[in-house]
């Protein structure tokens, strides 16, 4: 467990947490953001490297210039609703495209991956595992880490 899994389990933060944050942020926000940016950039790069290594030309995406999510387009035969179910049962969570767009049916072959919270090792391991799961379910990617699958 723990591969690309989100931590958020509720509908928001409580009033006490919000008040504490309101006290803390005015004098610390800029330094906090400055510390986050290189960490998030390293995680985004690790995610892109893992996708390139394990999915190769089977996926399309634009390298993120900010944020904590990456949209990935898979071949049209891949149903990310199904991929979500199978991957989650094996400890890898993705956001299926159909649930994160206004036109769900058209985006069933897309997924949104979060790189904000998981450590880099979890990102790498999660993408490798996801590629194996995707191949078992949909025959994609045919090659992973430059090795042909059977």
C-alpha positions in Angstrom: 0.0 0.0 0.0 1.0 3.6 -0.1 1.6 4.1 -3.8 0.2 7.4 -5.1 -2.5 7.3 -2.4 -4.1 10.5 -1.3 -4.3 11.3 2.4 -7.5 13.4 2.3 -10.3 11.5 3.9 -12.8 14.2 4.9 -14.6 17.2 3.4 -12.3 19.9 4.8 -10.4 21.2 7.8 -11.8 22.1 11.1 -12.2 25.6 12.5 -9.3 25.1 15.0 -6.9 24.1 12.2 -8.0 27.1 10.1 -7.4 29.5 13.0 -3.9 28.1 13.7 -3.1 28.4 10.0 -4.4 32.0 9.9 -2.0 32.9 12.8 1.0 31.1 11.2 0.8 32.1 7.6 1.3 35.9 7.6 4.9 35.6 8.7 5.8 32.3 7.1 3.9 31.8 3.9 6.5 33.0 1.4 9.3 30.9 3.0 7.0 27.9 3.1 6.2 28.2 -0.6 9.8 28.8 -1.5 10.6 25.5 0.3 7.8 23.6 -1.5 8.6 24.6 -5.0 11.9 22.6 -5.4 10.3 19.6 -3.7 7.3 19.7 -6.0 9.5 20.2 -9.0 11.6 17.1 -8.1 8.4 15.0 -7.6 7.0 16.2 -11.0 10.3 15.3 -12.7 10.3 11.8 -11.0 6.7 11.2 -12.1 7.5 12.2 -15.7 10.7 10.0 -15.7 8.7 7.1 -14.4 6.0 7.5 -17.0 8.6 7.7 -19.7 10.4 4.6 -18.4 7.4 2.4 -17.8 4.7 3.7 -20.2 6.9 5.2 -22.9 5.1 6.2 -26.1 1.9 4.6 -24.8 1.0 7.8 -22.9 0.8 11.5 -23.7 1.1 14.3 -21.2 2.5 17.9 -20.8 5.3 18.3 -18.3 3.8 20.3 -15.4 5.1 23.8 -14.7 3.3 24.0 -11.4 0.6 22.4 -9.4 0.4 18.9 -7.9 -1.4 16.9 -10.6 -0.5 15.6 -14.0 -3.1 14.7 -16.7 -2.1 11.6 -18.7 -3.8 10.3 -21.9 -3.7 6.6 -22.6 -4.7 4.8 -25.7 -8.5 4.8 -26.2 -8.9 1.1 -25.4 -7.8 1.8 -21.8 -10.8 2.4 -19.5 -9.4 4.3 -16.5 -12.6 3.6 -14.5 -11.7 -0.1 -14.6 -7.9 0.7 -14.2 -8.8 2.7 -11.0 -10.7 -0.3 -9.5 -8.0 -2.9 -10.3 -5.1 -0.6 -9.3 -6.8 0.5 -6.1 -7.2 -3.2 -5.0 -3.4 -3.4 -5.4 -2.6 -0.3 -3.5 -2.2 2.2 -6.4 -4.8 5.1 -6.7 -5.4 7.2 -9.7 -8.0 9.7 -10.6 -10.0 8.4 -13.6 -10.6 11.0 -16.2 -14.3 10.4 -16.4 -14.7 11.6 -12.8 -12.6 14.8 -13.2 -14.0 16.3 -16.4 -17.4 17.6 -17.5 -17.5 15.1 -20.4 -16.7 11.9 -18.6 -17.3 9.4 -21.5 -14.9 11.2 -23.8 -12.2 11.1 -21.1 -12.4 7.5 -19.9 -8.9 6.9 -21.4 -7.3 9.7 -19.4 -6.2 9.9 -15.8 -5.0 12.5 -13.3 -2.0 11.6 -11.1 -1.2 13.4 -7.9 2.5 13.9 -7.2 2.1 16.5 -4.4 2.0 14.2 -1.3 3.7 10.9 -2.1 7.5 10.5 -1.6 9.5 10.1 -4.8 10.1 6.4 -4.2 6.4 5.8 -3.9 5.8 7.8 -7.1 8.4 5.6 -9.0 7.2 2.3 -7.5 3.5 3.3 -8.0 4.0 4.1 -11.7 5.9 0.9 -12.3 3.2 -1.1 -10.6 0.5 0.8 -12.5 2.2 0.0 -15.8 2.1 -3.7 -14.9 -1.6 -3.5 -14.0 -2.5 -1.6 -17.1 -0.7 -4.2 -19.3 -2.5 -7.0 -17.6 -5.9 -5.4 -18.0 -5.5 -3.7 -21.4 -2.3 -4.9 -23.1 -0.7 -1.4 -22.7 2.2 -0.6 -22.5 3.7 -3.2 -24.8 7.2 -2.2 -23.5 8.2 -1.2 -20.0 11.7 0.0 -19.0 12.7 -0.7 -22.6 11.8 -4.4 -22.2 9.1 -6.1 -24.3 6.2 -7.7 -22.4 4.7 -11.1 -23.2 
